[in-house]
Amino acid sequence: MKLTYLTVELITGFFLLFILVKVLGKKIINQITPFTFIAAIVLGELLGNAVYDEKVSVWYIFYSMSLWALLLLTVEIVGQKFLGLRKVFEGKPSVLIHNGIVNRNQLKKNRMTINQLQSLLRQSETFSIREVAYCYLEANGSISILKKSPKQKIQQEDLNLPEKTVYIPVTLIRDGELLMDELIELGRNEEWLLLQLQAHGVEDFRNVFVAEWLKGDGLLVQTFDQVSAKRNQSIAKH
């Protein structure tokens, strides 16, 4: 490939991409929805593949990228005018935790496990489910959290409170499975855990969706019945 021709293609593609991003808006950069995420990848691929293909002319780059951008712009305009189509293209958030209870139906619908939910919570500086009042899975895959009132951020110096030791919560049961390694690391045994569960009205750990121990705050228990209750099903419909 001649360097002169490659230079022309790169300069054309560079400025065309710059203009298209300006026209399409910042949303395509932030990739707010799954649709914009895919659109951004395809737009980049159109330019990348065209630049390094000797048989592709500058006009092909201009036409393909302009047409793709026009389609994206059309979808955006139509979505702004028609609410039904907007829901199709943008999707809607899913309620993963409602009033402190994990919504197992929404986890299944979004092909998520309790492990993945806990991982997302930790990435959002939330290390325990007990801290969360509501958790939404947004259309772009990120989560939004509303913490319970006592857990909302506040500076200790604002209240002149002394510093306290911070403990990490330990998940002891997940999806009805006893995590024996975690229990041993905690220095407890199965009999102790059974007594803790009985105090919550649970006789068999296999009925527990998630159980989490936090020193100073005790055991958090959510059973399969709780996380799959009809009220969660009604939430999923809205």
Phi, psi and omega in degrees: 000131180292139181296326181295316181293319179297320179298316179298317180297316181295316180295317178298312180296321181299307183289326178294318178296320178299315181293317182296321178296321178295320181289316184286337177099169184291343184299326182289336177283316180285341177055062185294325182239163176303326181295314180292330177297310179294320181299319180294321179295314180297320180299317178293322180293322178300318180288313183298314181293323182291321183296322185261015174250115184296335183279351183267128181271171178296323181294328177295317178300312182298315183293311185296316181290322180293319179295317179297318179295323179295319177297317179296318180295322178297316179299318180296316182294315179297319179296327179289331183269329184239115184297321181299316179290328179299320179294325180293314184282322187263334185076186178216154181293153178249138180274105181273329176228125181238118179055040176086354182253131179295133178267093185295327180298321179287328174299315179296317182299325181263013177056044181244153175251166178297329177299314181293323177296316179296323178296316178296323178296316180296323178294340177261022178062035176234108189262000180215139177298330183296342180280344192262129172270312180221141176223125180247134171268112184283168184298333182270006177095352177277167178241149175242132187238134168247113183278158175296151187310312181294342184261358180290149188299134175205143181279129181298326181293337178296330181253005181057041181269143177288155179292143180240152176292135181260132179245146178269129177293146181240124177278121183258331178226135179218124181056040178075009182248128179284125179268088188296323180300319180292322181294318178294318179298329179284346180082025181239171178235178184294326179296318178298317181295321179298321177296321178295319180292321179297328177294339177260009178081021181245128183262334185229126182296341179289349176269001185261127177283313176210137175227129188227130181255133176226121182300130181092347182232352175082203186258129172262126182233129172230119183274168177298324179297321181292313186281350178244020183295158181300331181294329175290326178294322179290328177295319184297335183281340184265000000 
